[in-house]
Amino acid sequence: MTLNERAYYLAQALTSAKSAASLGAEDVEFMSGLQERIDVAQVQMEVARAVEAHPNLGGEEKRQILPQLNSDLLGLDEVRAYPLLDSKSGELMMK
């Protein structure tokens, strides 16, 4: 399953949970966990797009990085280990 599919299913789960929830403490915690996973998936997709589009990364580097980013839903710390683009300079940077 691709990262985009995972994000889609997480969003569907969150929508379903919101419509079915009685808003007890467990429901709120569950929905917060889903939202956190969605947020991390969005950051992960942004990193994957930045890596794919970056002209200073070679094909081999991209072939090593992109499959990892586009398959599993990573933790935020794992996502932060990947290169990002600096919004001002457009340069590749590590977070």
C-alpha positions as CSV (number, residue, x, y, z in Angstrom):
1,M,0.0,0.0,0.0
2,T,1.4,3.4,-0.9
3,L,1.8,6.3,1.4
4,N,-1.0,8.2,-0.4
5,E,-3.4,5.3,0.1
6,R,-2.4,5.1,3.8
7,A,-3.1,8.8,4.3
8,Y,-6.4,8.4,2.5
9,Y,-7.5,5.5,4.7
10,L,-6.4,7.3,7.8
11,A,-8.5,10.3,6.8
12,Q,-11.5,8.1,6.1
13,A,-11.1,6.4,9.5
14,L,-10.9,9.8,11.2
15,T,-14.1,11.0,9.4
16,S,-15.9,7.8,10.4
17,A,-14.7,8.1,14.0
18,K,-15.9,11.7,14.2
19,S,-19.3,10.8,12.9
20,A,-19.7,7.8,15.2
21,A,-18.0,9.1,18.3
22,S,-19.8,9.8,21.6
23,L,-16.8,12.0,22.4
24,G,-15.8,10.1,25.5
25,A,-12.2,10.4,26.6
26,E,-11.2,7.2,24.7
27,D,-12.9,8.6,21.5
28,V,-11.0,11.9,21.7
29,E,-7.7,10.1,22.3
30,F,-8.3,7.7,19.4
31,M,-9.2,10.6,17.1
32,S,-6.2,12.6,18.2
33,G,-4.0,9.6,17.4
34,L,-5.5,9.4,13.9
35,Q,-5.0,13.1,13.3
36,E,-1.4,12.9,14.4
37,R,-0.8,10.0,12.0
38,I,-2.4,12.0,9.2
39,D,-0.2,15.0,10.0
40,V,3.0,12.9,9.9
41,A,1.9,11.3,6.6
42,Q,1.4,14.8,5.1
43,V,4.9,15.8,6.2
44,Q,6.3,12.5,4.9
45,M,4.6,13.2,1.5
46,E,6.1,16.7,1.4
47,V,9.5,15.3,2.1
48,A,9.1,12.7,-0.7
49,R,8.0,15.4,-3.2
50,A,11.0,17.5,-2.2
51,V,13.4,14.6,-2.6
52,E,11.9,13.7,-6.0
53,A,12.1,17.2,-7.3
54,H,15.5,18.2,-6.0
55,P,18.0,18.6,-8.8
56,N,21.1,18.0,-6.6
57,L,20.1,14.5,-5.6
58,G,21.3,11.8,-8.0
59,G,19.1,9.0,-9.3
60,E,20.7,6.4,-7.1
61,E,20.1,8.5,-4.0
62,K,16.5,9.0,-5.0
63,R,16.1,5.3,-5.7
64,Q,17.3,4.6,-2.1
65,I,15.2,7.2,-0.4
66,L,11.9,7.4,-2.2
67,P,10.7,3.7,-1.8
68,Q,11.1,4.1,2.0
69,L,9.2,7.4,2.1
70,N,6.4,6.1,-0.3
71,S,5.7,2.8,1.4
72,D,5.6,2.7,5.2
73,L,4.1,5.4,7.4
74,L,7.1,6.5,9.4
75,G,7.3,8.2,12.8
76,L,8.0,11.9,12.9
77,D,11.5,11.4,14.1
78,E,12.2,9.1,11.2
79,V,10.7,11.6,8.7
80,R,12.9,14.3,10.1
81,A,16.0,12.3,9.3
82,Y,15.3,12.8,5.5
83,P,16.4,15.8,3.5
84,L,14.1,18.7,3.0
85,L,14.2,21.8,0.9
86,D,14.9,25.1,2.5
87,S,11.9,27.3,1.6
88,K,14.1,30.4,1.1
89,S,17.1,29.1,-0.7
90,G,15.7,26.0,-2.3
91,E,18.8,24.1,-1.0
92,L,18.7,20.6,0.3
93,M,19.0,20.5,4.0
94,M,18.8,17.9,6.8
95,K,16.4,18.4,9.7
